[in-house]
Amino acid sequence: MKALTTNVRISPKKAQVVAQIVRGMDAKKALDMLRYMPNKPAKIIYKTLASAVANASHNDSQEMSTLVVSTIIVTKGMVLKRGNPISRGRSHPILKRTSNISLELSAR
């Protein structure tokens, strides 16, 4: 009962804050909480959690009421390197960071 989202355009630090809130919660309560959070990582983690719940119900015939978020890991993905041109032909680097979100559910 896993779901994996790779190379999402959000910094791992920002996504880790929301992941810490959801870790260890019931799946239904976590989905309700994430639905009304106003930040971008909440929407991404909501989609990942909904996918994991769908996998559990379809593949393993699990009830949503018995599922718990056992592990949620946010790791660093690839970094998109861009540049901001400045004077005298130089440029400042801009690092657009991405995240990999791995979520695992377990039955209570």
GROMACS elastic network, one bead per residue, 0.5 to 0.9 nm:
[ bonds ]
;  ai    aj funct       b0    kb
    1    52     6  0.59991   500
    1    53     6  0.74850   500
    1    54     6  0.88974   500
    1    55     6  0.61038   500
    1    56     6  0.50405   500
    1    57     6  0.88294   500
    1    59     6  0.81934   500
    1    60     6  0.76550   500
    1   103     6  0.85765   500
    1   104     6  0.59213   500
    1   105     6  0.54467   500
    1   106     6  0.69984   500
    2    49     6  0.88515   500
    2    51     6  0.83667   500
    2    52     6  0.53414   500
    2    53     6  0.84592   500
    2    55     6  0.72861   500
    2    56     6  0.78766   500
    2   102     6  0.74846   500
    2   103     6  0.57258   500
    2   105     6  0.63224   500
    3    48     6  0.60913   500
    3    49     6  0.71748   500
    3    50     6  0.88409   500
    3    51     6  0.62278   500
    3    53     6  0.86429   500
    3    55     6  0.78011   500
    3   101     6  0.82450   500
    3   102     6  0.61306   500
    3   103     6  0.53431   500
    3   104     6  0.65458   500
    3   105     6  0.87461   500
    4    48     6  0.68661   500
    4    51     6  0.87906   500
    4    52     6  0.83979   500
    4   100     6  0.73970   500
    4   101     6  0.57700   500
    4   103     6  0.63156   500
    4   104     6  0.87384   500
    5     8     6  0.70486   500
    5    44     6  0.86145   500
    5    45     6  0.87552   500
    5    48     6  0.65723   500
    5    99     6  0.82563   500
    5   100     6  0.56966   500
    5   101     6  0.50807   500
    5   102     6  0.65115   500
    5   103     6  0.86192   500
    6    77     6  0.71287   500
    6    98     6  0.82288   500
    6    99     6  0.64723   500
    6   101     6  0.63434   500
    6   102     6  0.83546   500
    7    10     6  0.84596   500
    7    76     6  0.84417   500
    7    77     6  0.54146   500
    7    78     6  0.65948   500
    7    79     6  0.89299   500
    7    97     6  0.87038   500
    7    98     6  0.51334   500
    7    99     6  0.52021   500
    7   100     6  0.55249   500
    7   101     6  0.85124   500
    8    11     6  0.84387   500
    8    44     6  0.80875   500
    8    77     6  0.78649   500
    8    97     6  0.86349   500
    8    98     6  0.52213   500
    8    99     6  0.51987   500
    8   100     6  0.65781   500
    8   101     6  0.82511   500
    9    96     6  0.76238   500
    9    97     6  0.66042   500
    9    99     6  0.66986   500
   10    13     6  0.84935   500
   10    14     6  0.70289   500
   10    15     6  0.68518   500
   10    40     6  0.79151   500
   10    41     6  0.70016   500
   10    44     6  0.89838   500
   10    96     6  0.83324   500
   10    97     6  0.64626   500
   10    98     6  0.52808   500
   10    99     6  0.60693   500
   11    14     6  0.54249   500
   11    15     6  0.64406   500
   11    16     6  0.86860   500
   11    41     6  0.88973   500
   11    76     6  0.79717   500
   11    96     6  0.79131   500
   11    97     6  0.52531   500
   11    98     6  0.55805   500
   11    99     6  0.61632   500
   12    15     6  0.50850   500
   12    16     6  0.59171   500
   12    17     6  0.88370   500
   12    74     6  0.62495   500
   12    75     6  0.62872   500
   12    76     6  0.59086   500
   12    77     6  0.82318   500
   12    97     6  0.75317   500
   12    98     6  0.68018   500
   12    99     6  0.52241   500
   12   100     6  0.79530   500
   12   101     6  0.89180   500
   13    16     6  0.51843   500
   13    17     6  0.68002   500
   13    74     6  0.85406   500
   14    17     6  0.56554   500
   14    18     6  0.73474   500
   14    40     6  0.88626   500
   14    41     6  0.69060   500
   15    18     6  0.55504   500
   15    19     6  0.62499   500
   15    20     6  0.87959   500
   15    40     6  0.84015   500
   15    41     6  0.51065   500
   15    42     6  0.77440   500
   15    44     6  0.86688   500
   15    45     6  0.81179   500
   15    74     6  0.69323   500
   15    99     6  0.78516   500
   15   101     6  0.86036   500
   16    20     6  0.61013   500
   16    21     6  0.88085   500
   16    41     6  0.85346   500
   16    73     6  0.80360   500
   16    74     6  0.60453   500
   16    75     6  0.86593   500
   17    20     6  0.53949   500
   17    21     6  0.68494   500
   17    41     6  0.86382   500
   18    21     6  0.52484   500
   18    22     6  0.65895   500
   18    23     6  0.88307   500
   18    34     6  0.85881   500
   18    39     6  0.89674   500
   18    41     6  0.66599   500
   18    42     6  0.63018   500
   18    45     6  0.80288   500
   19    22     6  0.52649   500
   19    23     6  0.60605   500
   19    41     6  0.85461   500
   19    42     6  0.83674   500
   19    45     6  0.75560   500
   19    72     6  0.64708   500
   19    73     6  0.75567   500
   19    74     6  0.74930   500
   20    23     6  0.53817   500
   20    24     6  0.87891   500
   20    72     6  0.81951   500
   21    24     6  0.84260   500
   21    25     6  0.83437   500
   21    30     6  0.87412   500
   22    25     6  0.57153   500
   22    26     6  0.85983   500
   22    27     6  0.88040   500
   22    29     6  0.89574   500
   22    30     6  0.58518   500
   22    31     6  0.88985   500
   22    33     6  0.84207   500
   22    34     6  0.82148   500
   22    69     6  0.73821   500
   22    72     6  0.81748   500
   23    26     6  0.89714   500
   23    30     6  0.86560   500
   23    68     6  0.87940   500
   23    69     6  0.58986   500
   23    70     6  0.67349   500
   23    71     6  0.64343   500
   23    72     6  0.62358   500
   24    27     6  0.88914   500
   24    68     6  0.64416   500
   24    69     6  0.51072   500
   24    70     6  0.55084   500
   24    71     6  0.72953   500
   24    72     6  0.87779   500
   25    28     6  0.84121   500
   25    29     6  0.67883   500
   25    30     6  0.59898   500
   25    67     6  0.89442   500
   25    68     6  0.57944   500
   25    69     6  0.56207   500
   25    70     6  0.79624   500
   26    29     6  0.53775   500
   26    30     6  0.60585   500
   26    31     6  0.86349   500
   26    64     6  0.88444   500
   26    65     6  0.76070   500
   26    66     6  0.77137   500
   26    67     6  0.60879   500
   26    69     6  0.62129   500
   26   108     6  0.89069   500
   27    30     6  0.50876   500
   27    31     6  0.61262   500
   27    32     6  0.86541   500
   27    49     6  0.76790   500
   27    50     6  0.87259   500
   27    53     6  0.75646   500
   27    64     6  0.68668   500
   27    65     6  0.73305   500
   27    66     6  0.80934   500
   27    67     6  0.55408   500
   27    68     6  0.51931   500
   27    69     6  0.60065   500
   27   105     6  0.79810   500
   28    31     6  0.52013   500
   28    32     6  0.62920   500
   28    33     6  0.86732   500
   28    64     6  0.67573   500
   28    65     6  0.66492   500
   28    67     6  0.79449   500
   28    68     6  0.84950   500
   29    32     6  0.51486   500
   29    33     6  0.61517   500
   29    34     6  0.86107   500
   30    33     6  0.50855   500
   30    34     6  0.60330   500
   30    35     6  0.84878   500
   30    46     6  0.82546   500
   30    49     6  0.84018   500
   30    68     6  0.89764   500
   30    69     6  0.82330   500
   31    34     6  0.51956   500
   31    35     6  0.60532   500
   31    36     6  0.89964   500
   31    46     6  0.62044   500
   31    49     6  0.72147   500
   31    50     6  0.73517   500
   32    35     6  0.52952   500
   32    36     6  0.69832   500
   33    36     6  0.58098   500
   33    37     6  0.65642   500
   33    42     6  0.88929   500
   34    37     6  0.52228   500
   34    38     6  0.85474   500
   34    42     6  0.53704   500
   34    43     6  0.68449   500
   34    45     6  0.76288   500
   34    46     6  0.57590   500
   35    38     6  0.83657   500
   35    42     6  0.73913   500
   35    43     6  0.70272   500
   35    46     6  0.67766   500
   36    39     6  0.89924   500
   36    42     6  0.84711   500
   36    43     6  0.89802   500
   37    40     6  0.85270   500
   37    42     6  0.60984   500
   37    43     6  0.78752   500
   38    42     6  0.73533   500
   38    43     6  0.83247   500
   39    42     6  0.56701   500
   39    43     6  0.71058   500
   40    43     6  0.54447   500
   40    44     6  0.66820   500
   40    45     6  0.89146   500
   41    44     6  0.50904   500
   41    45     6  0.60735   500
   41    46     6  0.83383   500
   42    45     6  0.52127   500
   42    46     6  0.58772   500
   42    47     6  0.86590   500
   43    46     6  0.50044   500
   43    47     6  0.63961   500
   43    48     6  0.88102   500
   44    47     6  0.53246   500
   44    48     6  0.64463   500
   44    49     6  0.87520   500
   44   101     6  0.89806   500
   45    49     6  0.60143   500
   45    50     6  0.84497   500
   45   101     6  0.76918   500
   45   103     6  0.87515   500
   46    49     6  0.51466   500
   46    50     6  0.60464   500
   46    51     6  0.85367   500
   47    50     6  0.50971   500
   47    51     6  0.61572   500
   47    52     6  0.86942   500
   48    51     6  0.51029   500
   48    52     6  0.63109   500
   48    53     6  0.87578   500
   48   101     6  0.78328   500
   48   102     6  0.82762   500
   48   103     6  0.72240   500
   49    52     6  0.50242   500
   49    53     6  0.62076   500
   49    54     6  0.85782   500
   49    69     6  0.84536   500
   49   103     6  0.69781   500
   49   104     6  0.85861   500
   49   105     6  0.86778   500
   50    53     6  0.51090   500
   50    54     6  0.61565   500
   50    55     6  0.85932   500
   51    54     6  0.50509   500
   51    55     6  0.61335   500
   51    56     6  0.86257   500
   52    56     6  0.61749   500
   52    57     6  0.86825   500
   52   103     6  0.72852   500
   52   104     6  0.72080   500
   52   105     6  0.70718   500
   53    56     6  0.50628   500
   53    57     6  0.62022   500
   53    58     6  0.85322   500
   53    62     6  0.85982   500
   53    63     6  0.88819   500
   53    64     6  0.67757   500
   53    67     6  0.78901   500
   53   105     6  0.77500   500
   54    57     6  0.52136   500
   54    58     6  0.59643   500
   54    59     6  0.82045   500
   54    64     6  0.88711   500
   55    58     6  0.52778   500
   55    59     6  0.55709   500
   55    60     6  0.74188   500
   55    61     6  0.88899   500
   56    59     6  0.55674   500
   56    60     6  0.51499   500
   56    61     6  0.63657   500
   56    62     6  0.55872   500
   56    63     6  0.80064   500
   56    64     6  0.81707   500
   56    67     6  0.85431   500
   56   105     6  0.80043   500
   57    60     6  0.58034   500
   57    63     6  0.62949   500
   57    64     6  0.71862   500
   58    61     6  0.56596   500
   58    62     6  0.77510   500
   59    62     6  0.82248   500
   62    65     6  0.86405   500
   62    66     6  0.73926   500
   62    67     6  0.76564   500
   62   107     6  0.77586   500
   63    66     6  0.56425   500
   63    67     6  0.70000   500
   63   107     6  0.86776   500
   64    67     6  0.54447   500
   64    68     6  0.87505   500
   65    68     6  0.84694   500
   65   108     6  0.88713   500
   66   106     6  0.82781   500
   66   107     6  0.54509   500
   66   108     6  0.52998   500
   67    70     6  0.88231   500
   67   105     6  0.62138   500
   67   106     6  0.56596   500
   67   108     6  0.60076   500
   68   104     6  0.86672   500
   68   105     6  0.55111   500
   68   106     6  0.54094   500
   68   107     6  0.61547   500
   68   108     6  0.64120   500
   69    72     6  0.71723   500
   69   103     6  0.74334   500
   69   104     6  0.62234   500
   69   106     6  0.65327   500
   69   107     6  0.89432   500
   70   103     6  0.79648   500
   70   104     6  0.58534   500
   70   105     6  0.52536   500
   70   106     6  0.58054   500
   70   107     6  0.88913   500
   71   102     6  0.79405   500
   71   103     6  0.58343   500
   71   104     6  0.51980   500
   71   105     6  0.69791   500
   71   106     6  0.87441   500
   72   101     6  0.71615   500
   72   102     6  0.56798   500
   72   104     6  0.63167   500
   72   105     6  0.87725   500
   73   100     6  0.80558   500
   73   101     6  0.58158   500
   73   102     6  0.51312   500
   73   103     6  0.64334   500
   73   104     6  0.88495   500
   74    99     6  0.65393   500
   74   100     6  0.57139   500
   74   102     6  0.64729   500
   74   103     6  0.87122   500
   75    98     6  0.88136   500
   75    99     6  0.57382   500
   75   100     6  0.51845   500
   75   101     6  0.65605   500
   75   102     6  0.82517   500
   76    79     6  0.83711   500
   76    97     6  0.76469   500
   76    98     6  0.63345   500
   76   100     6  0.60941   500
   76   101     6  0.89141   500
   77    97     6  0.70848   500
   77   100     6  0.54773   500
   78    96     6  0.88212   500
   78    97     6  0.67517   500
   78    98     6  0.57853   500
   78    99     6  0.75688   500
   78   100     6  0.89439   500
   79    95     6  0.63030   500
   79    96     6  0.56967   500
   79    98     6  0.60432   500
   80    94     6  0.82785   500
   80    95     6  0.59038   500
   80    97     6  0.63669   500
   80    98     6  0.78756   500
   81    93     6  0.70195   500
   81    94     6  0.60369   500
   81    96     6  0.63201   500
   81    97     6  0.86423   500
   82    92     6  0.86230   500
   82    93     6  0.59932   500
   82    95     6  0.62831   500
   82    96     6  0.74497   500
   83    91     6  0.58113   500
   83    92     6  0.55589   500
   83    94     6  0.52805   500
   83    95     6  0.82945   500
   84    90     6  0.86159   500
   84    91     6  0.52439   500
   84    92     6  0.50576   500
   84    93     6  0.62672   500
   84    94     6  0.67309   500
   85    89     6  0.72485   500
   85    90     6  0.60875   500
   85    92     6  0.64077   500
   85    93     6  0.87981   500
   86    89     6  0.66136   500
   86    90     6  0.54738   500
   86    91     6  0.51262   500
   86    92     6  0.69699   500
   87    90     6  0.60719   500
   87    91     6  0.77857   500
   88    91     6  0.88606   500
